[in-house]
Amino acid sequence: MDVEQLARDLRGGDRRALGRAITLVESTRPEDQALGDELLDRLAPNAGRSIRLGISGVPGVGKSTFIERFGMHVIEAGHRVAVLAVDPSSALSGGSILGDKTRMEELSRRTEAFIRPSPAGRTLGGVTRHTQETMLLVEAAGFDVVVVETVGVGQSETAVAEMTDMFLLLLLPGGGDELQGIKRGIVELADLVVVNKADGELAAVAGRSAADYRSALRFLRSRNARWEVPVQTCSALSGEGIPEIWETVSRYRALQEAEGELERRRANQARSWLWSETTEQLVSRLREDQALARRLGELEQAVASGSTAPRVAARELVDAFWKERQTS
């Protein structure tokens, strides 16, 4: 593969090249990983200039419908939108539904939009291991608004807030009971709370819910001292409230840039990404080490039978790996 040509085509907006590039960096083959590293290194200077928006919410809240309506509005405002949609993977088969292109049919037909569904696999946080790398690729291809749609709300969902500029939490119309059912950590990370499905008979309920959430958020500390987390309502079905949400996103972006918060957050995210990737690669190297293969199997059996504590086995495995590296 000619990595230089692939990078050139991708920077020129070639969608086929973008798809090939994402497949390359997601590959687990050693030869592909080397090429993927080279590609990412070439494209890094062309990335980082987009608005990165993470979106999460309870199942059934209408994330895909919201993203499609939001994406269409952003495109009409003159932007190009990339949606990185992570689908849940089966614990048995490892496969995923990958149905976001079907659910976002109108948006997927637009040349200014790019939708990439990926299976979550075993990675926690509602995002795949390669979501950040894919984000860099779509930015280098000229998409200036990147939306990361996560699997759903849970304690591990905070990962999306650590790789985006703004975290939007979608909620259903309801009362205090729903607020109690949402993890406090997720709410504390939200930069914008949106009550969806504010239409028809639910319009009044949505308005009351938004008021309840505003009251509740007063007791929580915002991540930005100069930003009071807004609570807005919308109907992804009719589009009502969508322009106001984009206006809020733009306003928050302007505030981040003016205060230097965007630069600081991106730097912290890059450092966190470095250590996360270091951990992944160390574990991968350890599993592939032929000299440790037998001992690894023995320790797994010991842990499974309860004869050895996982912490003790892990330390022994790392020590053996380190000694083997020093003598080789």
LUMKOL-172587 format. One record per residue: y, x, z of N, C-alpha, C in turn; residue in one letter. Coordinates in steps of 0.1 Angstrom, whole numbers, plus 5000, padded with zeros to 4 digits. Layout:
REM LUMKOL-172587
YXZYXZYXZA/...
REM end
This chain:
REM LUMKOL-172587
498850085000500050005000501350095000M/502250054991503550124991504450065001D/504550125013505350065024506850065020V/507350165013508750175009509050065000E/508250034991508449924981508449784988Q/507449774998507349645005508549625014L/509149735020510349715028511549685019A/511549735007512649704997512549564993R/511349514990511249374985511549274997D/511149315009511449225020512949215023L/513649335023515049335025515749255014R/515149245002515749164991515449014992G/514748975002514548835005513248784998G/512348864994511048824987510148764998D/509948634997509148565007507648615007R/507148644995505848694995505648825002R/506648915000506649035007506749025022A/507548925027507648895041506348845047L/505648765039504348715044503348835045G/503348925035502449035035502749125047R/504049145049504549235060504049185074A/504149055076503748995089502249005090I/501448985079500048995080499649145083T/500449235078500149375080500349415095L/501449375101501749415115500849335125V/500249225120499349145129497949205128E/497649285118496249335116495849425127S/494549415130493949505140493249625134T/493249635121492549755115493449875117R/492849985121493650115124494450155112P/493950145100494750195088495950105086E/495749975089496849875087497949895098D/497449935110498349955121499350075118Q/498750175112499550295109500650255099A/500250175089501250125079502250035085L/501749945094502649855101503749925109G/503250035116504250115123505350175114D/504950225103505850285094506850175088E/506350065085507149955080508149905090L/507749885103508649845113509749955115L/509350075115510350185117511450185106D/510950155093511950145082512850035083R/512349915088513149795088513949775101L/513749855111514449835124515949835123A/516549925115517949925113518549795107P/517749725100518149605093517949475101N/517449485113517149375122518149365134A/518049255141518749245154520049175153G/520449115141521749055140521648895139R/520448845143520348695143520548635156S/520648505156520648425169519148395172I/518748445183517348425187517248315197R/516548205194516548085202515148055206L/514748055219513448005223513447865227G/512447795223512347645226511047615232I/511047555244509847505251510047365256S/508947305260508947175265507547115267G/507547005275506246945278505546895265V/504246895265503546835253503946685251P/504246655238504646525234506146505235G/506946605238508346595239509046595225V/508246635215508746635201509446765197G/508846875201509447005197509547025182K/508447005175508447025161509446935154S/509446805158510446715151511846765154T/512146805167513446855170513746985162F/512847075161513147195154513447175139I/512647075133512947045119514346985118E/514746895126516046835125517146935128R/516947015138517847115141517947225130F/516847265125516847365114517547315102G/517347185098518047125087519547125089M/520047095101521447095104522047235103H/521247335108521747475108521847525094V/520847485085520947525071522147465064I/522447345067523647275061524947345066E/524847415077525947485083526147625076A/525147665067525247785060524347895064G/523447865073522547975078521147965072H/520348065075518948075071518148075083R/517047995084516347975096514848015095V/514448095104513048125105512448065118A/511347995117510647935128509348005130V/509148065142507948135146507248035156L/506347965151505647855158504247905163A/504047905176502847955181501947835185V/500747825179499847715182498847755192D/498347665201497347695211496047735204P/495347835209494047875204492847815212S/491747785205490647735212489947835220S/489647805233489047895242487547925237A/486947835229485647855225485547925211L/486247885201486147945188487248045185S/488348045193489448135190490348085179G/490047975172490847925161491947835167G/492947805158494047725162494347625151S/495147525155495447415145496347455134I/497347535138498347585128498947475119L/499347365126499747255118501247235117G/502047335121503547325121504147305108D/503547365097504047335084503947195079K/502847135084502646995082503546905089T/503846945102504746865110506146885106R/506546995100507847025096507947025080M/507446915075507246915060508646925053E/509646865057510946865050511547005051E/511547065063512047195065511347305057L/509947285057509147385050509447395035S/510047285029510347285015511647355012R/512447385022513747455019513547605018R/514247655007514147805005514947885016T/515847815023516547885034515847885047E/514547835046513747825059512447905056A/511947955067510648025067509947985080F/508747925078507947885090506647965090I/506448025101505248105103504448065115R/503347985114502547945125501548065128P/501348085141500348195145499648145157S/498348185158497548145170497948225182P/498048155194498448225206497348325210A/496048305206495048385210494848395226G/494648515231494448535245495748575252R/496848585244498148625250498748525258T/499248555270499948455279501348445274L/502048345279503448335276503848245265G/502748185258503048095248503548165235G/503448295235503848365223502748465220V/502648515208501548605204502048745207T/501148845207501548985210502549035199R/502448975187503249035176504548945173H/504848855182506048765180507248845178T/507448945187508749025186508749105173Q/507649155169507649235156507949135144E/507349025144507648925134509148885134T/509748875146511148845147511948955139M/511549075141512349185134512149175119L/510949145115510749135100511549015094L/511548905100512348795094513848815094V/514248895105515748935105516049025094E/515149125092515349215081515349145067A/514649035066514648955054515848865052A/516748865062517948795060518048665067G/517148625076517148505083518048525096F/519148455097520048485108519948395120D/519048295119518748215131517248205132V/516748265143515248265146514848185157V/514048085155513547995165512148025169V/511848045182510448075186510047945194V/509047875188508547755195507247795202E/507247765215506147805223505047695225T/503947725230502847635232503147515240V/503747535252504147425261504647485273G/504947395283505547445296504447485305V/504647605311503647655321504347775327G/503647835338504247945345504448065336Q/503448085327503548205318504548185306S/505148065305506048045293507348125294E/507548185306508848255307508848375298T/507748415291507748525282508748505271A/508948375266509848355255511248375259V/511648355271512948375276513348525276A/512248605277512448755278512548815264E/512448735253512648795240513648725231M/514348635237515348555229516748565236T/517748525229519148525234519448405242D/518748295239519048165246517748085247M/517448025258516247955261516547805262F/516047725254516347575254515047505259L/515247425269514147345274514347205270L/513347145263513247005259512546925269L/513146805273512546715282512446575277L/511546505283511446365279512346275288L/512746155283513446065292512546025304P/513046035316512346005327513146025340G/512546005351513346025364513046145371G/513146145384512946255392511546305393G/510546205390509146245390508846355380D/509446335368509246435357509846575361E/510946565368511646695372510746765382L/510046685391509146755400507946815394Q/507546755382506446805375506646935367G/507846975365508247085357508347205366I/507847325362507847445370509347485372K/509647505384511047545388511447675380R/510547765379510847895372511247875358G/510747775351511047745337512547685337I/512847595346514147535347515147645350V/514847735359515847835362516147935351E/515247945341515448035330516147965318L/516247835319516847755308518347785307A/518847805295520247825292520847695287D/519947605283520347465278519247375280L/519547255286518447155288518847035279V/517846985271518046875262517046765265V/517546645267516646535268516446465254V/515346475249515046425236514646275236N/514546215224514046075223515045975229K/516346015228517445925233517845825223A/516945735219517145635209516445505213D/516945395207516345265210516345235225G/515245175230515145135244515245255253E/514945375248514945495257516345555258L/517345505251518645575251519245565265A/519245455271519845445284519045525295A/517745525293516845605302517145755301V/517345795288517645935286519045975292A/519945885292521245915298521145925313G/520345845319520145855334519445975337R/518446015329517646135331518546255330S/519446265320520346375319521246385331A/521646275337522546285349521746335361A/520446295362519546345372519346495371D/519146545359518946685357520246765360Y/521346715356522646785360522746795375R/522446695382522546705397521546805402S/520346805397519346905402519747045398A/520347065387520647205382521747265391L/522547185398523547235406522947325418R/521747295421521147375432520347505427F/520347515414519747635408520747735402L/520447855402521447965398521247995383R/522247985376522248025361522048175359S/521448215348521248355346522548425342R/523548345338524848395335525848335344N/526548415352527448355362528548275356A/528948305344530048235337529548115329R/528348085329527747975321527147875330W/527647755330527047635337526147565327E/524847565330523847515321524047375317V/524347345304524647205300523347125299P/523446995301522346905299522846805289V/522146805277522546715266521446625262Q/521746515255520746425250520746425235T/519646395229519646385214518446295210C/518446265197517346195191516946275179S/515846345180515346425169515046335157A/514746205160514346115150515546075141L/516646045147517846005140518846115137S/518746225145519646335143520846325152G/520946215160522146205169522046315180E/523146375182523246485192522846625188G/522346635176521846765171523146855168I/524146805161525346885159525946945172P/525946865182526546905195525647015201E/524347005199523447115204523747245197I/523847245184524247365176525547425181W/526547335184527847375188527647455202E/526847395211526547465223525947595222T/524947605213524247735210525347835205V/526147795196527147885190528147925201S/528547835210529447865221528847975230R/527647955234526948045243526848185236Y/526548185223526448315216527748385217R/528848315214530148375215530548435229A/530148365239530348405253529548535256L/528248535251527448655253528048775246Q/528548765234529148875227530448925233E/531248825238532548865244532348945257A/531348915264531048975277530249095276E/529649125265528649235263527349195268G/527149075272525849025277524749035267E/525049005254524049015244523449155242L/524349245242523949385241523049435252E/523449395264522649425276521349365276R/521249235273520049155273519049215262R/519549245250518749305240518149445244R/518949525251518549655256517449635266A/517549545275516549515286515249465279N/515449385269514249325262513449435255Q/514249535249513549645242512849735252A/513349755263512649835273511449765278R/511549635281510349555285509249555274S/509749545262508749545250508049675250W/508749785252508149925252507049925262L/507249885274506149895284505049795281W/505349685276504349585273503449645262S/504049695252503249755241502449875245E/503049955254502350075260501050025267T/501149925275500049865282498949825272T/499349745262498449695252497649815245E/498449915241497850025234496850115243Q/497250125256496450205265495050125267L/495149995269493949915271493049925258V/493749915247492949925234492250055233S/492950165236492350305235491250315245R/491350255257490350265267489050195262L/489250075257488049995252487350065240R/488150145232487550205220486950345223E/487150395235486650525239485150525240D/484450595231483050605230482450665243Q/483050765248482550835260482550745272A/483350645272483450555284482650425282L/482150405270481550285267480450245277A/479550335280478450305289478950275303R/479950365308480450335321481250205322R/481950175312482650045311481749935313L/480549935306479549825307479049815321G/478749935327478249935341479249875351E/480549905349481549855358481749705356L/481649665344481849515341480649445348E/479449495347478349435354478449435369Q/478949545374479149545389480249445394A/481249435386482349335390481849195388V/481049165378480549035375479548995386A/478749085391477749055402478449055416S/479649105417480349095430480049215439G/479349315433479049435441480149535442S/481149525433482349615432483549525431T/484549565438485849485436486549535423A/487149435416487749465403488849585405P/489549585416490549685417489949825418R/488849835425488149965427487550005413V/486949915406486349945393487449985383A/488549925384489649955374490150095377A/490350135390490850265393489850375389R/488550345391487450435386487450455371E/487650345364487650355350488850435344L/490050405350491250485346491150635349V/490550665361490350805365489450875356D/488350805352487350865343488050885329A/488850785325489550805312490450925312F/491250935323492251045324491551175325W/490451195332489751315333489151355319K/488651255312488051275299489151325289E/490351275290491451315282491851455285R/491851495298492251635301491251735297Q/489951705296488951805292488751805277T/489251705270489051705255490151785248S/
REM end
